[in-house]
Amino acid sequence: MSGILTSDASSFHWVYDCGSNQTSALKREIDCIKTRGHVDFLFLSHLDSDHVNGIDHLLCATSVKEVVLPYLGNIDRIIAAAHDDATGALTGTFLTFLTDIEGWFAARGVERISYIMPNSDDGEGGAGDGPILPGEDDKGGHKVEIIAQWLDKLTSINSSLIGQSVGQKGSGASLQILGLNWLFAPYAHCPSSKILELFQAELQSYFHGRHNDPNFLIDVLRNKEKREKLRACYDLIWSDHNLVSMSLYAGPIHSGKWQSCCQRLPHGLQYHPYHKRGVGWLGTGDMHLNIRRRRQAFLKYYKKLLQQVNVFVLPHHGACQNFASSLLSPLPRYAQCVAASGRNSYGHPHHSVIHAVQADQKIFVHVSEKILSALAWHHSAL
């Protein structure tokens, strides 16, 4: 997903995730993004290869000022490597990236990295009252210069403006686009500490503490026996492999007067909701929102913004294992549910998910690797 915000004075270009198992289609879309110029913010939901394997190509094609991703501790990085190894997607490039995320991005010209601190199943991290919203003074305009500013309780100031190259954003941190009444609100989730402790105990048993070595992941790639041991550890948590994932709200801060148009090339799908529907977009990465406690925490976090949502992107490509129909009723003004899924052997999107959306009398849209499946939204403030 990519978007561009424009005023008469400037613009703001953003991307959410950059990966696909459909490599030719991925290259095509990155080349399209390149034509729009540099990317101001790249948001990464998590590190599964089908969400991030295009980043190197993107960074070669254009510059990226800031990358935002969920915070990954040493154990989280090992889990990411173990998952890719278990699915046959592990590469040396990915292990080099996991070993030194900050250095990897810096070597490719990224100016800043912001880590979003996650909220866990056992309540650690504290979702609180949701994302920080700015005051009523920013109503938006057409001729202002676009400025992105982090709102964060940890810093109370936009750390990007004071030259901080790597920073952690606390629970509730949001990115305000001054002058356009627009907000980016990320929300990261991670498993309970009990699950991570179980995995870490297994690592300790197999590797006797060597997993804490900075070069551990590189050694794993070179050593078949170590990879087999790592997979054995991963078997403990395999059913919940998307352990850290970050959702993202992108849309207005306040309700307002918007002119909107949605287009899908093969069907000519168009609608012009004046004052009737939301304008916001809510992506969910690969979150396991079928689990009640996670779903409740997710909906509680975005409670103040749910009425702004027009487009809801279904978790994990429309998989039934990540979905519950009770996700839809708290979205009073949504018009479309989107499943982003190319050719696969997993049955994504699942027919039960499609039926649930249609039973709610909303539009289900399947965006695939085919160029004519692209979906575009155009919004303008009146």
Residue pairs with C-beta under 8 A, 6 or more apart in sequence:
1 15
1 16
1 17
1 281
1 283
1 313
1 340
2 13
2 14
2 15
2 16
2 29
2 33
2 36
3 13
3 14
3 250
3 281
4 11
4 12
4 13
4 14
4 36
5 11
5 12
5 14
5 146
5 177
5 180
5 182
6 12
6 146
7 141
7 142
7 143
7 144
7 145
7 146
7 179
7 180
8 142
8 143
9 143
9 144
9 145
9 146
10 145
10 146
11 37
11 146
12 40
12 41
12 146
12 148
12 177
12 180
13 36
13 37
13 38
13 39
13 40
14 39
14 40
14 41
14 42
14 43
14 184
14 250
15 33
15 39
15 41
15 42
15 43
15 58
16 43
16 45
16 248
16 250
16 283
17 43
17 44
17 45
17 51
17 52
17 283
17 285
18 26
18 30
18 42
18 44
18 51
18 52
18 54
18 55
18 58
19 26
19 48
19 49
19 50
19 51
19 52
19 53
19 54
19 55
20 26
20 50
20 53
20 54
20 342
20 369
21 49
21 50
21 342
21 343
21 344
22 342
22 343
22 369
24 369
25 342
25 369
25 370
25 371
26 53
26 54
26 57
27 54
27 57
28 371
30 54
30 57
30 58
30 61
31 61
33 39
33 58
33 61
33 62
34 61
34 62
37 62
38 62
38 63
38 64
38 65
39 58
39 62
39 63
39 64
39 65
40 64
40 65
40 66
40 148
41 64
41 65
41 66
41 67
41 68
41 148
41 175
41 184
42 55
42 58
42 64
42 66
42 67
42 68
42 110
43 67
43 68
43 69
43 184
43 186
43 246
43 248
44 51
44 52
44 55
44 67
44 68
44 69
44 70
44 246
45 51
45 70
45 245
45 246
45 247
45 248
45 283
45 284
45 285
45 286
46 69
46 70
46 80
46 242
46 244
46 245
46 246
46 285
46 286
47 69
47 72
47 80
47 94
47 98
47 244
48 80
48 83
48 84
48 242
48 286
49 84
49 87
49 89
49 94
51 285
51 286
53 94
56 93
56 108
58 64
59 105
59 108
59 109
59 110
60 108
63 109
64 109
64 110
65 110
65 111
65 112
66 110
66 111
66 112
66 113
66 114
66 160
67 105
67 110
67 112
67 113
67 114
68 113
68 114
68 115
68 116
68 169
68 175
68 186
68 246
69 113
69 114
69 115
69 116
69 246
70 115
70 116
70 118
70 186
70 188
70 189
70 190
70 244
70 245
70 246
71 115
71 116
71 117
71 118
71 168
71 188
72 80
72 101
72 115
72 244
74 211
74 212
75 196
75 199
75 200
75 203
76 190
76 243
76 244
77 98
77 99
77 101
77 217
78 203
78 211
78 216
78 217
78 230
79 199
79 234
79 237
79 241
79 243
80 98
81 90
81 94
81 95
81 98
81 217
81 220
81 230
82 230
82 231
82 233
82 234
83 234
83 241
84 90
84 91
84 94
85 220
85 227
85 230
85 231
85 234
86 231
86 234
86 238
86 241
90 221
90 227
92 221
95 217
95 218
95 220
95 221
96 104
96 218
97 104
98 217
99 214
99 215
99 217
99 218
101 113
102 113
102 165
102 166
105 113
106 165
111 165
112 160
112 164
112 165
112 166
112 167
113 165
113 166
113 167
114 150
114 159
114 160
114 166
114 167
114 168
114 169
115 166
115 167
115 168
115 169
116 169
116 173
116 186
116 187
116 188
116 246
117 125
117 168
117 169
117 170
117 171
117 188
118 125
118 188
118 189
118 190
118 244
118 246
119 125
119 126
119 127
119 171
119 187
119 188
119 189
119 190
119 297
119 301
120 189
120 190
120 191
120 192
120 193
121 190
121 191
121 192
121 195
121 291
121 293
121 294
122 192
122 193
122 194
124 193
125 171
125 190
126 171
127 171
127 172
127 187
127 297
127 300
127 301
128 171
128 172
129 172
129 304
130 172
130 185
130 300
130 301
130 302
130 303
130 304
130 305
131 151
131 172
131 173
131 174
131 183
131 185
131 187
131 249
131 301
131 302
131 304
131 305
132 151
132 152
132 153
132 172
132 173
132 174
133 151
133 174
133 183
133 253
133 304
134 151
134 176
134 183
134 253
136 254
138 176
138 178
138 179
138 181
138 253
139 181
139 254
139 256
140 179
140 180
140 181
140 182
140 252
140 256
140 381
141 179
141 180
142 381
144 178
144 179
144 180
145 179
146 177
146 178
146 179
146 180
147 177
147 178
147 179
148 158
148 160
148 175
148 176
148 177
148 178
149 158
149 160
149 161
149 175
149 176
149 177
149 178
150 157
150 158
150 159
150 160
150 169
150 173
150 174
150 175
150 176
151 158
151 173
151 174
151 175
151 176
152 159
152 169
152 170
152 172
152 173
153 170
153 171
153 172
153 173
154 168
154 169
154 170
154 173
155 167
159 167
169 186
173 186
174 183
174 184
174 185
174 186
175 183
175 184
175 185
175 186
176 182
176 183
176 253
177 183
177 184
180 381
181 252
181 253
181 254
181 256
181 381
182 250
182 251
182 252
182 253
183 249
183 250
183 251
183 252
183 253
183 305
184 248
184 249
184 250
185 248
185 249
185 302
185 305
186 246
186 247
186 248
186 249
187 246
187 247
187 248
187 249
187 298
187 301
187 302
188 244
188 245
188 246
188 247
189 244
189 245
189 246
189 247
189 287
189 294
189 297
189 298
190 196
190 243
190 244
191 237
191 240
191 243
195 237
195 240
195 243
198 236
198 237
199 233
199 234
199 236
199 237
202 232
202 233
202 236
203 211
203 233
204 211
206 229
206 230
206 232
206 233
207 216
207 226
207 229
210 216
213 219
219 226
220 226
220 227
220 230
221 227
234 241
237 243
240 288
242 285
242 286
242 287
242 288
242 316
245 284
245 285
245 286
245 287
245 288
246 285
247 282
247 283
247 284
247 285
247 287
247 298
247 302
248 282
248 283
248 285
249 280
249 281
249 282
249 302
249 305
249 308
249 309
250 280
250 281
250 282
250 283
251 278
251 279
251 280
251 281
251 282
251 305
251 308
251 309
251 310
252 258
252 279
252 280
252 308
255 307
255 308
256 381
257 274
257 275
257 381
257 382
258 274
258 275
258 279
258 379
258 380
258 381
258 382
259 272
259 274
259 379
259 380
259 381
259 382
260 271
260 272
260 273
260 274
260 277
260 279
260 310
260 377
260 378
260 379
261 270
261 271
261 272
261 377
261 378
261 379
262 269
262 270
262 271
262 335
262 336
262 375
262 376
262 377
262 378
263 269
263 270
263 375
263 376
263 378
264 365
264 373
264 374
264 375
264 376
265 371
265 372
265 373
265 374
266 372
266 373
269 363
271 335
273 310
273 335
274 382
276 333
277 310
277 333
277 334
277 335
278 307
278 308
278 309
278 310
278 333
278 334
278 335
279 308
279 310
279 379
280 305
280 308
280 309
280 310
280 311
281 309
281 310
281 311
281 313
281 377
282 302
282 305
282 309
282 311
282 312
282 313
282 331
283 313
284 298
284 312
284 313
284 314
284 315
285 315
285 316
286 315
286 316
286 322
287 294
287 298
287 315
287 316
287 322
288 294
288 315
288 316
288 321
288 322
289 295
289 298
289 315
289 322
289 323
289 324
289 327
290 320
290 321
290 322
290 323
290 324
292 324
295 324
295 326
295 327
299 306
299 327
299 330
303 330
306 330
306 331
306 332
307 332
307 333
308 333
309 331
309 333
309 334
310 333
310 334
310 335
310 336
310 377
311 334
311 335
311 336
311 337
311 338
311 377
312 327
312 328
312 331
312 334
312 336
312 337
312 338
313 337
313 338
313 339
313 340
314 322
314 323
314 337
314 338
314 339
314 349
314 353
314 357
315 322
315 323
316 322
316 323
316 348
317 339
317 340
317 341
317 344
317 346
317 348
317 349
318 339
318 341
318 348
318 349
318 350
318 353
318 354
318 366
319 346
319 347
319 348
319 349
319 350
319 353
320 350
320 352
320 353
323 350
323 353
323 356
325 356
325 359
325 360
328 334
328 337
328 356
328 357
328 360
328 362
329 360
334 362
335 362
335 363
336 362
336 363
336 364
336 365
336 375
337 357
337 362
337 363
337 364
337 365
338 365
338 366
338 367
338 375
339 348
339 349
339 353
339 354
339 364
339 365
339 366
339 367
340 367
340 368
341 348
341 349
341 366
341 367
341 368
342 368
342 369
343 368
343 369
349 366
354 364
357 363
357 364
358 364
365 375
366 373
367 373
367 374
367 375
